[in-house]
Amino acid sequence: MEFENLLKLVQEEPNIEICEALLLKADKYDRIKKLLETAEKIRDEFFGRNLKLDSFVYPVKKCVMEKYCIYCSNYVEKFRLESLKLEEFCLAIDFLKDCGAEMLTLEGGYNEDNSQLIEYVKISSREGLDVAVDTYPIRGEELDVLRDKVSEIYASIEIAEKELFQYFKPGESFDFRLKLAEEIMKRKISLSSTVLIGLPGTDYRVWLKALFWMKKLGVKHVSISSFQPVLGTPLEKFYPLPSTKVAKFVALARILLKESDITACGSVNDLSSLPLMLLAGVNRAYLGPYVCRIRSKTGFADEVDEIFKPNYEVKFSNNLVFVNPFNAVEKVCKEFDFEVKQ
C-alpha cells in the first residue's frame, strides 16, 4: 500500500498492522517529513506550541529487588542510590519552588515500603505542586490515600508482551502492572505510562502493542523512553536506536493519542534530542528543575562536567545535585516558536 494511503488509514482506522507498515514505509526523507508534519499539526491543534516541563526528585525510594531489570542502572550495585532523607527532600522542594517548578514527579525504584513516599507526596501537595508518582509497587489502599494528593500516577507497561517483560524485568510482574493501571483508572486518577523502545529483541509490533493498550485505557500522559545501554548490565554492548527511528515512533504516537500529553526520549542532561522531538509532536519534557543524588564518580563519567552540561545551572551540596535547565531549554524552544511552561 502507498505511504499516503497508510498515513490516512492510521488517522482514520488504525491497527497494529497498518501502523507497522507505515513506520516501515517511512524510509525516505519526504515520507519522514510528511509523517512528522502530520504529528506536529495534530499537536499544535490540541496543545498549541507549548512545552510543559516536568521536574523530578530521585530517588524517593531505593530500588530493592531479588532480581533487577537487566537494562537498568540499578542492576549494577554501585549505581544503586539511597533514597533522599526527609531534610534532603525538603531542601529539594524549596529549590524546585524557587525555580518556579509546578509539576513534580517523585521517582524511585521497586520497594515494598511506601511510608516515606506517602509522606513526601503530602509535603509536595501542601507546597502547591502538581505531583506525579513513578515508583512500584503501589497497593490499592495506598492509592486511596494518594488519590486526592496527586495529579497522576504511573503504571508503565514498558514492554507489552508478558514473556519479554519477565525476561527484561525478572523481579516484577507484568500482570501487576496491568492491574495497577486498572486500579488507578477505577479511582479516577490520571494514568501515566511509559513504553520502552529499542530493547534488543523487540520491534515495532511490541512497541505498538503498548501504544494501543494506552489508547484503549485513555492514558493521560505517555512517556516514550528509548533504550540506552548502561555499563555493567547484560545489555551494555547493544546500541541505542537512531534518533530518526525514535522520532518516527513518537510521531505515530502523537497521531494515535491526539489528546494525551507525550514526553519523549533523551537524557535529562542532554538537550540534543529536544529539537527533533518537538518536530515529532511532543508537548511535554522532563527538562524542568530537578534534584538527585550525585552519580559522577560511580561509572557514568569520570568528571562532573561530563554529565552536567555547562549550559545548565548546577549546584552541588552534601551528595545532592540541584539542576535548573530552564534557561537552556527556553533558548532551544524559542528557535522553534515554542513557549515553555513549568
Residue, then its C-alpha position, 0 to 999 in steps of 0.5 A: m500500500e502507498f505511504e499516503n494511503l497508510l498515513k490516512l488509514v492510521q488517522e482514520e482506522p488504525n491497527i497494529e498492522i497498518c501502523e507497522a507498515l507505515l513506520l516501515k514505509a517511512d524510509k525516505y526523507d519526504r515520507i519522514k517529513k510528511l509523517l512528522e508534519t502530520a504529528e506536529k499539526i495534530r499537536d499544535e491543534f490540541f496543545g498549541r506550541n507549548l512545552k510543559l516541563d516536568s521536574f523530578v526528585y530521585p530517588v524517593k525510594k531505593c530500588v530493592m529487588e531479588k532480581y533487577c531489570i537487566y537494562c537498568s542502572n540499578y542492576v549494577e550495585k554501585f549505581r544503586l542510590e539511597s533514597l533522599k532523607l526527609e531534610e534532603f527532600c525538603l531542601a529539594i522542594d524549596f529549590l524546585k519552588d524557587c525555580g518556579a517548578e509546578m509539576l513534580t514527579l517523585e521517582g524511585g525504584y521497586n520497594e515494598d515500603n511506601s511510608q516515606l513516599i506517602e509522606y513526601v507526596k503530602i509535603s509536595s501537595r501542601e507546597g502547591l505542586d502538581v505531583a506525579v508518582d513513578t515508583y512500584p509497587i503501589r497497593g490499592e489502599e495506598l492509592d486511596v490515600l494518594r488519590d486526592k494528593v496527586s495529579e497522576i500516577y504511573a503504571s508503565i507497561e514498558i514492554a507489552e508482551k508478558e514473556l519479554f517483560q519477565y525476561f527484561k524485568p525478572g523481579e516484577s510482574f507484568d500482570f501487576r502492572l496491568k492491574l495497577a493501571e486498572e486500579i488507578m483508572k477505577r479511582k479516577i486518577s490520571l494514568s501515566s505510562t511509559v513504553l520502552i523502545g529499542l530493547p534488543g529483541t523487540d520491534y515495532r509490533v511490541w512497541l505498538k502493542a503498548l501504544f494501543w493498550m494506552k489508547k484503549l485505557g485513555v492514558k493521560h500522559v505517555s512517556i516514550s523512553s528509548f533504550q540506552p545501554v548502561l555499563g555493567t548490565p547484560l545489555e551494555k554492548f547493544y546500541p541505542l536506536p537512531s534518533t530518526k527511528v525514535a522520532k518516527f515512533v513518537a510521531l505515530a504516537r502523537i497521531l494515535l493519542k491526539e489528546s494525551d500529553i507525550t514526553a519523549c526520549g533523551s537524557v535529562n542532561d542532554l538537550s540534543s534530542l529536544p529539537l527533533m522531538l518537538l518536530a515529532g509532536v511532543n508537548r511535554a519534557y522532563l527538562g524542568p528543575y530537578v534534584c538527585r543524588i550525585r552519580s559522577k564518580t560511580g561509572f557514568a563519567d569520570e568528571v562532573d562536567e561530563i554529565f552536567k552540561p555547562n549550559y545548565e545551572v548546577k549546584f552541588s551540596n552534601n551528595l545532592v545535585f540541584v539542576n535548573p535547565f530552564n534557561a537552556v531549554e527556553k533558548v532551544c524552544k524559542e528557535f522553534d516558536f515554542e513557549v515553555k511552561q513549568 
